[in-house]
Amino acid sequence: MQSLMTMTELSINTDRLLNDFEELAEIGATLDGGVSRLALSNEDLEARSWFADKIEAIGLQLHDDDAGNLSGILRCGESGAKTLLIGSHLDSVPNGGRYDGSVGVLAALECLRRVKEEGLRLPYHLEAINFTDEEGCWQSLFGSRGLTGNLPENYMADKEADNGPFRAALFRAGIRPSDVQKAKRNPATIAGYLELHIEQGGRLDAAGIDIGIVTGIVGRTTYEIVFHGQASHSGTTELERRKDALLGASRFICQAYDLWQTDYPEGVFNCGNLIVSPGKFNLIPDQARLTLECRHADKNMLSLMERDLLELAQSEAGVHNITVTSRRVQHMPAAVMTESAVQIVEQVCESMDINYTRLISYAGHDAQMLSGFTPTAMIFIPSVGGASHNPNEYTDWEHVVQGANVLLRSVLLMAQGL
């Protein structure tokens, strides 16, 4: 058995990792160099099958749970040993990039390969995992919420949404909606979770920093906001008699951006999905429906941000003689990474003479769900120009390799504390 000092000097097989990356990128490839592998689609199922074949070719135990999470397990041979989870997701947004999620799953698989090839005996099982629907094609972080017990019992019973297509997609993938809750793991059996991911923003790239060590992930809340006015003829209705729902919505959006920049500069705000009814140029809109999202790393500040935005909507509606209703559609709590796990990644970076920084993630990740469940750390590598969720997403291959080696050595260094 190798010493831990020798173990933590191991490196991944660069050529093999690149081959895996190129093979996977062909599944769901788009004409402009991106990928479309929406969760539970044909392309996603093909990627899952590809991943399963790789797992079995290595001689790992293939495992899929009741939430559709698919993984390969390298058992350590010790009875009662805990499991260290490593992974990310293979699903993508429509016409997304090749690196988002994929890099983390492939690096995790390569870590298990290297440990197995070297005949290392660790005090825990290693599990390379692909989480179901991280991107939220159906429900954000579906697989990691299922594994950690954060999926509500009534997750399929939203009265405001038609979940028939989602239910059908689950069945098609061999996932029984009534059994999804059985995916919940006992946290006492889990040693921790490590995730490698591209930053998806431009901070690391702009600063010339090789590794970002995530200390927290922003909480995010989504609301549906509906402004209600009165339809009338645009040519004959005087300004003072108008009840223009679109005018109220547009003024709210402008004021909300000012509120964000003035009072919550460390948060994030966005509006989208604006639907106007009636959608005619000669009719004053009687309804303007939009989706609002706000994000903040501090759960208390996120709560205040939500309150102020909803109060602003009411205020703007009153100014324009209309009304407004709101409905909270989704909430993901802010997450804090485990300090001891963060320090392990830092120690690895220092031993490899890699420049690194601590930072907050403004995008959601599976680590967000795992952080309250088991000791968790997340490793970012630079995204060139900050591009992500589109075909221009790109990370220099040396940064992919560097991140994978930091992941591998963090896995091995954790053995000292268990």
N, C-alpha and C positions, 0 to 999 in steps of 0.2 A: 504493500500500500504506500502511495506517495505521501510525503509530508505535505502539510497545508501550505508551507512556503513554496514548494514546487507546484502544488496544485494551483495556486493563485497566480502563477506565471503562464498558465495555459492560454492558448489562443484558438479561435474558431478556424475552420477550414474556409478560407475566403472564396476559393473557386467554387466550392460546393454551395455555399450560401448564394453566390451570384447565379449559379445555375438554377437553384430553386426559385429565386426572385424572377428570373426571366421566364421560366415555365409558368409560374403563377400569373404573371402579368399578361399572358396570352389568354387566360380565361376571362371572358367578358371584355376583351380589348376593344377600344373604340378607334375610329379612323384617325382621330387627331392625337393619339398617343395616350389616352386615358384608359380607365376601366369603368364598367358598369356592372357591379355585382350586388344588386339590391338584395337585402336579406330575404331568404327563402325563395328567391327567383331561381330559374334554371341555372344561371351562371353561378349563383352562390352555392347551389347544391353540387355543381360540378367542382367548384373549388374545395368544398368539404370532402368530396370523394377523392380528389387529388391529395388532400392533406391526410386522409385516412390511409391511402396507399403508401405514402411516405412513412407514416407511423409504423405500419405493419412491415415495411421493407427493412426498417431498422431493428425490428424485433421487440418493439415496445408493446405494452398493453394498450389496446384501443378502447376508449371509453366515451360514451355519449350519455348525457343525463336527460331528464325529462323536460328540460328547457331547451334542448337541442345543442347545448354546449358540447363541443367535440374536443377530445384531448388524447394525448399519448402519455403513458405513465412509465417511468423507469423506477422500478421498486428497488429499495436499498437492501432488502433481505432481513431487516430487523423487525420483529413483531412489535406492534404498537407504535411504530414510527409515524410521525406526522408527515404531511405533504407540503412541499413548497411549490406554489403555483407560479408559473411564468407564462406570459402570453399577451394577447390583444385580440384583434378581430380581423376576419377576412372579408366581411361585407363592405360595401362602399356606398357613397352617394351616387346619384345618376351622373354619368360621365365625370367621375372623380379622378383622383390621382392614383398612381401605382404604389405609393409608399405608405399612405395612411393606413395604419393597422397591420398591413401585410408584413412590414419590417419586423414588428414585434413578435408576430407568430412564428415567422421563419427563423429569427434569431433564437427564440425559445427552443424550437426544434433542434437547431444546431447545437445549443448548449447540452441538450440531452445526448445527442450523438457523441460529442466530445467526452462527456463524462463516462459514457458507456465504452467508448473506444479505449480510454485510458484505464479502464477497470477500477475506477475510483469508488470507494465505499464511503458514502455520506451518511450522516445520521438522520436523513429524511428522504422520503420518496420525492422524485421530481416529476412535475406534471406540466407539459406544454399544452396550453389551452387556447381554443378559439371560441370566443363568446358570441352568442347569437344576437344579431340586430343591435350592435353598438350604435350604429348611425341613426336609428330611429325611423327606419322605413315604415315600421308598424308601431313599435313602442321603444323609445330610447332606452339603451342599456338593458334590454330585456333579459338577456342571458345572465349578466352579472347580478342583476336584481333578483333573478330566480335563485341563483346559487347562494346569495347572501340572505335570502328571506325578506328582501325589500319589495317584492312584488305583491301588491294588494290581492286579497282573496277574490275581489270583484274586478280584477284587471280587465276582464272581457265584458263588463256590464255597463259601459259608458252609454248613458241614454242619449247623449248628444252626437254619438258617432255610430256608423254602421260597421260593426266588427265582423260581419259575415265573411268578407274577403280575407281578413286576418286569420279567422278561424280555419278557413279553407286552406290557406297557405301553410298553417301549422300542420294540419292533417296530411297535406301533401308531402311535407318533409318528415313525416313519421312522428310528429309531436302531438300528443293528445292534450288539448287545452285543459281538460279536467285533471291531468296528472302533473302539470307544470310545477305546482308547489312542492312536489316530491324532490325537485332538484336541490332544495335547500341542504347545505352542508352543515355539519356540526363544527363551529369554529374551533373547538378543542382539538380537532383532527388536522387543522391547517397551521403550518409553521409560518407562513407569510405569503406575500404576493409581490412580484417584481414585474414591471412593464417597461419595455422600450418602445418609444414612439417618436415620430418626427414632431417638431415643435408646432408646425402649422402657422406660426407667426414669424416675424422677421427679426426678433430681438437678438438671438444667438448669431445669426448670419451677419447682421449689421455690426455687431460688436466683435466679430472674429473669435467667438468663444466656441469651443468644441462640444462641450457637454453642459446641458442644463439639468439640474437636480430639482425636481418639483417638490415644493414644500406644501402646496395647497392647490386645490381645484375650486374654481368659483361655483357657488350655488347659482342656479338659474330658475327663473319662474316665467311661465308663459300665460298671458291672458288673452282672451277674446274680448275686444271692446266694440260695442255697437252704438253708434250715434243715431238717434231717431228724430227725424224732422217731419216735414209734410211736403208731399209732391204737389207741384202746381206749375202753371205755364210760365216759362222763363221770360217770355216777352211781355206778359201783362201783370206780373206780380211785382209790386214796388219793393224796393230794398227793405223798408221797415216792416213789411208784412211777410218777408221770406223766413222760412224755417229750414235752412239749408244744412242737411246732415253732413254733406261733404265739406262745406266750409268749416263747420265745427271740428270735424276730424282733422282737416289739414292744419288748422290753427293749433290744435292740440299737439300734433306731431312736431310742429316747429317749436312750440313752447317746451315740449318734453325734452327735445335735444338741448335746449338752453339749460333746463333744470339739471340734466345729467352732467353737462360740462361744468356747471357752477357749483353744484352741491355734492355730486358723486363722481368726481373725476377718476377715481380708482375702480369704478364699476364700468359696466357696459350696457348700452341701451340700443334697441333696434325696433323698428316697425316694418311690417310687411303684410302681404296677402290682403291688400285693400280691395274690397268689393263694393261697388256702388250700385244702388237700386233706386229708381229705374235707371238703367244705363243709357239714357238718351240725352242728346245735346240740347234739346229744347224743353227739358223737364228738370225742375229743381229736385235734387235727390231727397228721397224721404228716409233713406237708410245708407249709412256708410259703416261697413264692418271691416275691422282690421285686427291683426295679431300683433301683440306687443310682447317683447322679451326683455328682461333685465337680468344682469349677472353681477355678482359681487363675491369676493372671497370671504367677507365678514358676514355671517348670517344675520347679525343685528342690523348692519347697514343695508343688507338686501331687503330686510323687512321694512325699514324706513323708506327705502327707495320705492318699493311697491306702494306703500301708503301714499307717498307724495304724488306719484304718478296717477293713481286712481283719484285722488282729490283734485288734481289738475284737470283730469277729464271732466269731472263734475262741474268744475268752475268754468271751463270753456263752453260746456253745453249751456250753462246758465246765461253766459254772455250772448249766445246766439239764439236764445229762446227755443232750445231743443232739449231733449233728454238723452241720457246715456246709461247703458247697462254694461256690466262686466261679469266675466266668468273665468275663474282660474282654471286653466286647462292642464297645466303640468307644473310640478315643482321638483327640482333636484337639489338636495341640500349641499351646502358648501362642505368641502372635505379637507382634512388636514392629514398630511402624510406623517408616518411614524418617525420621530427624531432618530431613534437608534438605527432604523433602516436607512434613513438619509445619510447618517454618518458613515455607514458601511460603504455606500456608493462614493462618498467623498474620499474615504480612505483609499479606495481602489483608484480613483482618478489621480490622487497624489502619488500613489505608488507607480502609476504609469506616466507620470509627468504630463498629465493632460490638464489644460486650463478649463475651469468649470465655474459655474455660478449657480446660486440658488434662485429660483423664480417661481411665480404663480402661473398656473395654467388657466387661460381664459376660455379654453374649450373643454367640453366634458369628455370623460374617459371612463373605462371600466374600473380603473383604480379609484374612482370616486365612490363606487359602491363597496369595493373591497376594503377601503381605508378604515371604516368603522367596524370591520369584521375581523381583520387580522393585520399584523404589522405589514405595512405597505410602503414601497418606494417606487418612484417613477423617473425614468431617465429620458431626457429629450436630446435629440440630435438636430442640427440646423436644417431649416427649410430655406433654400435659396430664394431670396426675394420675398420670403414670407408666403409664397403661393401655396394654397392647399384647396382641396375640394374642387379641383379642376385639373385638366390634363397638363397644365404647366407646372404642377407640383414636382419638385425635384430636390434631391439631396445627394451631394457628392458621395460617391461610393466609399471613399476612405472614411467618411463620417459614419456611414452605415456599419462598416467593419469595426471602427473604433467603438461605436455604441454597443455592438454585439459583444465585443471583448470586455467592455465594462460590465455588461450584463452577466456574462459567463463568470468573471472573477468575483462579482458581487455574490452570485449564487454560491460559489465555493467559499468565500470569506465568511458567509453566514454560518457555515459549518462550525466555526470556532465558538459561536455563541449558543449552540444547541447541544 
